[in-house]
Amino acid sequence: MLKEINYNDHSKEMLEALKAGAFLTVKQGPRINTMTIGWGSIGYVWNMPVFMVMVRYSRYTYELIDKASDFTVSVPLHGQLKGELAFCGSKSGRDVDKIAESGLILKDSKEVASPLIDGCDLYFECKIMYKQGMDKDKLNDFVKSKCYSDDDYHVMYFGKIVKSYLKQD
Ligand SMILES: Cc1cc2nc3c(=O)[nH]c(=O)nc-3n(C[C@H](O)[C@H](O)[C@H](O)COP(=O)(O)O)c2cc1C
């Protein structure tokens, strides 16, 4: 059962767990794909709670999210779904139906078209308010050499958190 929570009720656990991976799921038209993310932030801007995710141009997810109006983030907090996170973080939805192949089960969201991934603990439904491709000329040299030696930059998607839930036993 999912209990509705305030967007930042569990942000400390969320930010810790994010390093190990969470599922960024997008539905665009008939296409649904999920990929593992390890970077992101939760904040409060434009008088609204916002989840910011970073998607490199090379990802299949980029093709979807750039035309979509929403996304979800599903976060395992207890180390579960490790194999699924590794799979969805190494295979591309261009080549394989990752949800079918990994046996992940989708759950309908309440407010957005993109679904949630069953079996996680924390969920965020987000409506995209702003997107911004990185400007490499404004990037710190250290970060550029450490994270972008292949010129595969990120696009940042800022989604208004319209619903957030915690799984209850
Ligand atoms: C732990 C982990 C964290 C990751 N974080 C991100 C991320 O924040 N942004 C990103 O673009 N790719 C990230 N990736 C890589 C993508 O998940 C990976 O390239 C995936 O295969 C892309 O799938 P897609 O082509 O179906 O979109 C991460 C991978 C792992 C294993």
The ligand as a Gaussian input file, in Angstrom:
#p B3LYP/6-31G(d) Opt

LIG

0 1
 C       23.931000       3.509000     -10.736000
 C       23.733000       4.132000     -12.086000
 C       23.391000       5.464000     -12.165000
 C       23.187000       6.097000     -13.411000
 N       22.818000       7.417000     -13.460000
 C       22.565000       8.014000     -14.651000
 C       22.098000       9.369000     -14.701000
 O       21.840000      10.017000     -13.660000
 N       21.909000       9.940000     -15.918000
 C       22.152000       9.253000     -17.095000
 O       21.985000       9.821000     -18.192000
 N       22.567000       7.957000     -17.079000
 C       22.765000       7.311000     -15.884000
 N       23.150000       6.005000     -15.843000
 C       23.320000       5.257000     -17.107000
 C       21.994000       4.798000     -17.731000
 O       21.138000       4.213000     -16.770000
 C       22.301000       3.778000     -18.853000
 O       23.093000       4.365000     -19.846000
 C       21.055000       3.166000     -19.453000
 O       21.436000       2.025000     -20.182000
 C       20.293000       4.130000     -20.339000
 O       19.133000       3.469000     -20.771000
 P       18.253000       3.973000     -22.009000
 O       19.167000       4.000000     -23.234000
 O       17.181000       2.942000     -22.115000
 O       17.755000       5.317000     -21.667000
 C       23.355000       5.350000     -14.614000
 C       23.691000       3.977000     -14.545000
 C       23.873000       3.383000     -13.293000
 C       24.222000       1.901000     -13.248000

